[in-house]
Amino acid sequence: MNAIITAPTIMSMFMNLTTDVENNKFCYNAEMEDNRISAIEVYKNNDNVLSAHIKRIYTYDEQDRLLMRETLKWNKRKQTWEKYSCLCYSYSVEGYTVEKRFWDESSNDYAEAKEYSHYTIIMNHVVAVIDYKKDNQTGDYILAQNTLVIMPDTNKLMTME
């Protein structure tokens, strides 16, 4: 299983975001911990005036795989970050699963996911994505969509002569 989200993947995504500054409506600030990005703060750039927008907090396992990406929104009135949602990642030999959960103020915790996606590599550069949604009547997760994704071969370098 080689299509997992790791600390270097997060670093690469951050570097791609921050190097394209032309006409950029957002500015980014990364926090590092143990040579990994632990958080990214996103600021809106309105005529060179920055205002806090969202913050993403990253949690990894002992293999540097992404376990959780929390999204916090800036509360202007309270001048603080507030939890909004999280993506939870779980890994198996077959692939990985991603659940999106939203913050529940009443329980002071993330609510159970209403949907999730399971990713399985079925052959080189082909990934099966199976989406499930929670049935409100039964509480069971039911198949919502089944998709095959063909990815380009990113392991090969291209040279220009």
Beta strands, then each sheet from edge to edge (+ up, - down):
strand 1: 26-33
strand 2: 36-46
strand 3: 49-60
strand 4: 66-75
strand 5: 80-91
strand 6: 95-104
strand 7: 109-110
strand 8: 115-123
strand 9: 126-134
strand 10: 141-150
sheet 1: 1+ 2- 3+ 4- 5+ 6- 7+
sheet 2: 1+ 2- 3+ 4- 5+ 6- 8+ 9- 10+
end
